[in-house]
């Protein structure tokens, strides 16, 4: 139901004449502050519209097709020459009957009103106001600046639209809006006079709908009255409680995700999931979980879109700068000094939930800076993992919009990045020490023999049950004295005997080497139907694995994959060794295990995991070329393709 609103007056200033032209729709270009209740529930949705070259024409088209009464505030942020006055408000006023006002000072946004950023300032949404701030001289990122403020201020009632323009401004801002629960649009490349800006946004994967300006206007009109957009902020908790009462429908949504994507979200924190699900419902103008569950059943594309939405996370380079400062000045030097003393030449770091890779590369840069000229003498491996294949691909390429300039210093950009038009790409030397793979920390075995795990702002999305499983896994994966970094709202919980808090402000822990870890438990992926394999066997025993299946494995291995191979079950436990596997597998110090990834030689694990995952996904034999296994005395190729027939 639409939120009740107080009646508001139309324009806050009189109509004016300009250039001798009379128009019944022409309004003043200066806004006056209007007093308004501080009640959060009275804040109307804010639609940010960003454009550069060609963006004026696109904005005119958008306004022409918008109805005068949507109950929303529209803020147009256009790249303009800061040294000249703007006639933009007067020109845009010809396309709409809504008041068009240039922001001046601090302004209270009114519904059914269009606000325009002045040419020499940037506008932000803050404390229920539109406020002007100084314009940055480094790069024109006014759109990102405004969109990010809308995300923080409005949450689910923020909407971002990127129109025609050059560069990549707006891409980072759309990500922030989407992560906060808002809706995102971009103009189609074909309809844009200059397509670089919408193309950057579209390729980032953070755009909900890609449409021409007139179609965007029609979509805004359709969703304007949806409960997700109109619901007062105070009612959000009530909406979540109502969703809990529809547990069966929520279960059907989780089942659709599990069947297609192989990930069971039922153990994740439901409050966060429900908000993301409601966002997808708003985009499709669906008002009940029951209807959305039915909509998902035969809609693979929407299941994938929901999956990506559930995993989206706000990240940026060197986020929480004090963490990286502490690592560089205190913890990394101590860690590297210890390694030199012990004559160890490997440094291994893992970043679960790495999203598009900014934190992985930030840590890589930090490590390289700490090592200095000694970097070539250290074998550095930084693993970034995430559930989403699309963000992993983004991370591997390592291309980011120009907005990173506000987070990455000029010296670092010059040393570790390559400038490509309006974007930056991570230098190959940095990418070479970073490996990205799809992984589910709630179900898949962790990496091992690690010096550092950075798992920031991931555990807050997990249920207490999953939290209890992950912390012991991290303990098992770390070397004695290894570092665990968590987010500001996270902790090791009940497992304080496993870790020692050494930096309270930055939530940095060290592994307590004298404490025996509790057994790490893994949740099997429900995407693998265990019925195919009979009852799940105990690790390494081969009990109930099935004689017929082993015979089939014999025939496949001998005819195609001999000589060296292993037979594994659905939980990645080795059931049989075939041929000489010592070049590829080795027992690590500590408790005995038959887990394939804990047996595999360190440098094979990422390729091995990716090959198995691809085989499961495609249901076809899969191989990885040019993977190499390094032993003390020789280098040897990996043990050939891994077939779906083994599963």
N, C-alpha and C positions, 0 to 999 in steps of 0.2 A: 504494500500500500504506500502511496506517495506520502512523503513527510509533509506535515502541515507547515506552511510558511506564513510569515507576517506580510501584509501588503506593503509593497515598496513603491516609491514614486518612480517615474520614468527617468529621463535624463537629469543629471544633477546640475546642468548649466544650460544657458540659452543657446538657440541656434544662431549661426553666424553666416556672414557672406564672405566668400573668398573669390579672388580673381574675377569679380563681376558676375559670378554665376550664382543663380538662385536655385535652391533645391529644397523641397519640403522635407527631405530626409537628412539635411546637413546639420551636424551638431558641433558643439565646441570641441576644440582640440585640447582643452585642459580639464582635468578632473578635480573635483572638490571632494574632500573626505566627507563621508556620510556616517553619522553615528549609527551604531548597530549593537544589538545584544551580543554579549561575549559567549553566549550559549553555543557550544559546538554544533548542536543539532540544527542551527540556523544557517550553517555554512552551505552554500550551494555548490554543486559540482563545478570544477574549473576545467575548461578545455584549453590546453596550450596548443597553439598553431605556429609552427616554425617554418621559415622559408628563407631562401637567399635569392640568387638570380632566377628569375622566372616565378618566384614565389608570390609576387604581388598579383599576377594574373590568376594564379591558382587560388589564392585567398579570396579574390573577387568572385570566382566561380563557386567556391565553397559557401560564401555568405549569401550569394544569390539564391541558393537552394535550401538554405536553413530557414525554418519557420521562425517568426518573431518571438514566439513564447515557448521555449524549451525548458525554462527554469534553470538554465546553465549560464555561467560566466565564460566568455571567450576572450582569451588574451593572445594577441598576435605579436610574435617576436620575429622581426625581419632584420636581416643584415643591412645596415644603412651606413652611409658616410657620416662619421661622428662630427664632421666640421660644417655640416649644412643642416638647416632646418628641414623638417619632413612635412610633406603635404599628404602623407599616407592616410591619416585619419579622414581628411576631407574626401579623398578619392574613394576610400573603402565605404564611406557613408552612402555613396551612390548605389551600392549593391544591396543594401539592407535597410529595413525600417527600424532596426535596433539602434539605440544610441551608440556612437563610435567616439571613444574618448581617449586622448593621449594621457598616459599615467603621469601625474605630477606629484612629487612628494610621497606621502603615504596615503593610500586609497583603500577604502573598504569595498571589495568587489560586490557588485549587485547582479542579480539574475537578469537574464535577457539583455545583457549589455556587452558590447565589444570594447576591449581595452587594447591600446597600441603602445608598444615600448617606444620611448623617445630615442633619437639616433645616437645620443652621446652618453647613454646610461644603460645598465642592465636592470631588469626587473626580476624580483623574486617574490614568492608567496611565503609569508611568515607571520605567525601570530594573527591569523585571520585577516591579514592585510596584503595588499600589493605594495611592495617597497622598492624604491630605486637604490641601486648600489653602483659604485664606480665600475666603469668598463675596463676589462683587462686589456693590456696592450700586447700580450704575448700571442694570443690567437683569439679569433672571434668565435667564442663558444657560448654566446649568449643563450642559445636555445637549450643546450645541455644544462646550463646554469639554472634556467627557469624550470625546465622539466624536473630536474632533481629536487628543486624546492617544492614543486607540486606533489611529487611522490611522498616527500616527508610530511607535508602539511595536510594533504587530502586523502592519502591512502587509496581506498577503493573508489573514491569519488574524484579521482584525477584521470584525465584523458589526454593523451599526447598525439599530435598529428604532425608528420613531417611532409612538407611539400617540396616543390622544385627548388634546386639549388646546387651549388658546387661545394666540394668539401665533404666532411662527415659530421658536421655539427648536428646534434639531435639524436645520434645513435646511442650514446651512453645514457642520455636522458630517458629515452624510451625504455631502456633496460631497467632503470630505476623505477619508472612508473609501473611497469609490468610486475616487477618483483614486489612492489608495495600493494598490488592487487588492482591497479588501475587498468584501463584499456588503451591499446595502442593502434595507430593507423599510419599508413604511408601511402603517398600517391604512387600510382603505377608509373614505371619507368617510361612506358610508351606515351603517357599523357603529359609527362613533365618536360618543360622546355629545356631544363638542365637536369639530368638524371643522376648525377653523382651522389647527392645527398639522400634521396630516397633509396637508391641502390645500396648505399652503405647500411642504411637502417634495415632494409629487407634481408641482406646477406648476413646480418648479425643474428637473425633468428628471433628477434624480440618484437616483431610486428604481428599483431593479431589479424588485421585485415588490410589487404592491398587493393586499393580502389582509386578510380579517378575522383577529383574533388567533388563533383556533383553527387556521386554515389556515396562518398564519405558523409556528406550532409544528410542524405536520406537515411543512412545507418544511424547517425547521431539522433535523428528524429525518432527512429524506431525504438532505440534503447533508452531514450530520455526518461521514460516513466517506469523502467524496470526497477523492482524492489532493491536490487543490488546497488543501483546508482542512487536511488532516492532514500534508502533506509537511513534514519538518523544514526549517528555514530554510537549513541548509547544503546541502540537496539541490536548492535552486532552480536553481543553476548546472547541475547534472546534468540537470535537467528541460529546460532550454533547449538543452543539447547534444543531448539525445534528439530534441527538436523539429527541430533542424537536420538530423538524419539522415532526417527525414520531409519533405524539401524539396518533393517532388511534391505532397504534401497541403497544405503551406503555400502553394504556388503556386496550387492550386485555390481556396483561400480568398481569396487576393489577386485572382484572376480574377473571382470572384463579386462582390467589392467594386467592381472596375473596371467591370464590365458595368452594375451597377445605379447606383452612386454617381458614376461618372466620375472616380475618383481611383485612381491606381496606387500602392499602398503598398509595392511590392516594393523600392523604393529607400530606404525608411525604415529606421531602426535596428531590426533584427529582434528583439533581446533584449527591447525594450520591447513590441513588437507581440505577441510570443509570450505574455508574461505577461497581456496584456489578452485575448487569445484564450482562454487557459486559464481566465480568470475567467468568460467566457461559457459555456465548457464545463461548469464547475462548476454554474452556475445551471440548466443543462439536464441535469445528471447524465450527461454524456458524457465518457468517459475516454480517447478517442483522437482525434488530429487527423483521421484518415481518416473517422471517423464524423461528426465535426463538419463537415468539408468536404461530405459528402453531405447533411447536415442543412441546410446553407446553400443548396444548389442551387435548391430550390423554396420558399424561405422568405424572402420579401422583407422581412417585418417584422424578422426576426432579423438580416438583412444591415444594415438601418438601425440596429438597436440596437448591433451590433458596430462600425459606422462611428462612431457617437457615442462609444462606449467608447474607441476608438483615439485619439480627439481630446481626451478630457477632460483638463483641466489645472487644477491648483490655482492659484487667483489670489485676490487680495483688494485692497481699496483701500490705496494707498500701501505696497505690499509692498516691503520693503527701504527703510525710511524714509530712510536715508542717501543713497540715489540721488536722491530727490525734494528733499531738503535741499540737495544739491549743485547740482541744476538750478536751484532757486529762488534760491539765494544767489550762484551763480557763473556758470553757463552761460547761463541765460535772460537775465539782465541784459546780458551781453556780446553775445548774439545780437540782442536788441532794440535795443541801442545802435548796432550795426552797421547794422541795417535803417533806423533813423532817419537815420543819416548818409548812407546811399545812397538815402534817400527811397523805401524799399520799404514797402508797406502790406499785404503778404500774409505770413502765417505758416502753413506747411504741415507737418503731422506725420503720420507713418504708424506704426501699431501692427499688424504682422503677427501672426497667432495670438492675437487679442485675447480669445478665449473669450467670457465673458458681459459683457465691457466695463468691468470695474473699473479696469484700467490706463488705458484710453482716457479715462475720466472723471477719473481721478486726475491725468493730464497736463493735461486741460482746466482743472481747478481750479487746478493749479499755474501755468499760463499766465495765467489770469485774475487770480490773486493778484499775479503779477509785473508785469502791466500796470497794475493798479489802475484809476485813473480814465481811463487812456488806452486801455482795452480797446475802447471804441466806435470808436476811430480806426483800429483794426487789423482786417483781414479774416482771421479765424482759421478754419482748416480742419484738423480732426483726423480721420484716416481709420482706422477699425478694421476689419480683415478676418480672416476665419477660414474654414475649410473647412466647418464645420457650420452649416447653415441654422437649426437650432433655437437654438443659442447666439446667433447673430446677432439673431434675433427677440427673444430675452431682453434682449440689450444695447440694442436700439432702444427698448424700453419703459422700461428703466432703473429697475426696481423691485427692491429688495434687502431681505433679512430684517433684523430688528433687530440681529442679531449684528454689523453693521458699526459699531456704537457703539464697539467696542473698537479699531477701526482709524481711525475718523474723529472728529476732535475736535468738541466741542459747538459751537464757533464755525463750523466748516465745515458741520456739519449744519444749523445755523440759516440759513446764507447760501446753500448750494448744494443743499439737499434739501428735500423736502416730506414731513412725517410723515403717514402713512396707516395708522391703527390700529397694527399691530405691524410695519409695513414702512416703508421710506423710498423715495421716488422722486426721481431726479435732477431738479433744477429745469429748466424748459423752456429757460431762457437758456443752460444748459450743454449740453443735448441738441441745441440748434439749431446748435452749432458742431462737432458730432460726427456723422460719417457712417459707417454700417456697411454692409459688403457682403461677399458670399461670394467668396473668392479662394484660389487655391492658389499659394503662393509658389514651389513647385517646378516649376510649369508655366505660370503666367500672367504676363504682363508686369507689372512693378512700376509704382507711381505715379512721377511725375517732379517735378522742381523742388521737392524737399523740403528743409526746414530741419532735420528731426530724424526718425530712425527708432528706435523702441524695440522691439527684437526680443529680449526676455528669455526665456530658458528655452524657446526653440523649436528652436534649432539642435541641442540635445542629443538631439533625437528623430530627426534626419536622419542619413543615411549620409554618409561622407566625400565621396562623389561629389556629393550634393546640396549639401553645405556649400560645395564649391568653386564651385558655380553661383550660390548665393545671395549670397555676399559681393561678387562683381563687380557683381551687380544692384543691391545697396545702394549701391555706389560710384556707379554710373551715375545712380541716382535722386536722390542728394543734391546740393544746391547746394555750391559751393566753401566749405569750412569748416563744412559741415553736420555734425550730431552723429549718431553711431551708438552706441546703448546696448545692450549684450549682458548675458546672465546671468552670475552669478559663476563658473560652470563653463565658460564659452564664450569664444572668442577669434576673431580674424579669420584665424587659422591662417597659411597660406602667403602671405597677401595683406597683410603688414605694410607693403609699399611703397605700398599704396593708402590706408592709414589710420594716423593717429598716435594713440597711447594717451596721453590727457591726464589721465585719472583712473584709476589702476591699481586702487584699492580698489573703485570703483563700475563699472568696465569701460565707461568712456565714451571714445569715439574721435572724432576729427575727420577729415573727408575731406581728403586731401592734394590740393590743387587743381593742383599742378604735375605730378602724375603722370597719364599717359594711362591710362584704364581698359582692362582687357582686354575683349574682346568678350563681352557677356552672352549666355549660351546658355539657351534655354528648352526644357524637356522637353514635347513635345506631349501633350495629354490623350488617353489611349487610349480614353476614353469616346466620342470622336468617331471614327467609322470612316472613315479616310482613303480607303478604297477607293471611297467614293461620289464622290470628286472627282478620281480619277486620281492620277498621281504628284504629290508635293508640289513646288510651284514655288518658285523663288528669289523672295525678297521683291521685289515691285514689278514683276517682269518679265512676268508673265502667261503664261510658258511652260508648256505642258502643262496649263493650267487647264481647257481643254475648250471648244471653240467652241460646242457644243450647250448647255452650261450657261450660257454668256454670252448666247446668244440667249434662253434661258428667262428669265434675269435681266432682259434688255431688256424683254420682254413684261410681266413682273411690275411692274417699276419704272414703265414708261410708263403702264400701266393703273391702278396703285394708288398708287404712292409718289412720283411726280414732284412737284416738280422736283429737289430736292437729295438725293443718296444716294451711297453707295459700295458696291462689291461686294468682299467680303472672303472669305478662305479660312479653313480650320479653325485656322490658327495666328494668326488675327487680323491678317493682312497685307492691306493694301488692294491689290486687283488692278485696279480701275478706279474712276475718279471720274465721277459722273454729275451734271450740273447745277452750280450755283454752290455750292461747299461751303466757301468761305472764311469764312462766318459761324460755322462750326462746327469747322473744322479749321485748324490752323496749324503750321508747322514751328518746332520749338524750336531754340535755339542748340545747336550740337554736331554729332555725326555724323548724316548723313542717315538717315532711317528711314521705312518705310511701315507701321509698326505703328499700328493704329487708335487705341490708347489713348495713344500718345505724340504722335499728331497732334491728337487731340481737345482742345478748349479745356478748361482745368483743371476748371471747375465742372460740365462735362458727364460727366466720366469715371465717377463712381460710378453715376449713373442709367443711363449707356450700358452699363456692365458688367453691372449687375443685369438690364437688359432682355434683353441677349443671352443671359445665363445662363438666364433663365427661359424664353426661346424654345427653347433647346437641351433643357432639361429636359422641357418640355411638348410639344415637337414641333409647336408651333402659332405662328401670327403673334402678336407681342406688341408692345404699345406702352406708352410712358410719357407720361402726361399732365402738363402744367404744368412740364415741364423747361425751363429757360431757359439760353441761351448768351449770355454777356456779352462784347462786343467793345469796342474803344476808342470807337466812335462810336454804337453802337446796342445794343438788346436784341432778341433774336429767339428765337422758339420753336425747339425742337430738330427735327431732320429726320425727324419722323414715325416710324411703327412700323418695327421691324426684323423681317423675315420669315425664318422657317426656310427658305424657298425659296432664299435666297441662299447657303446653306451647302452 
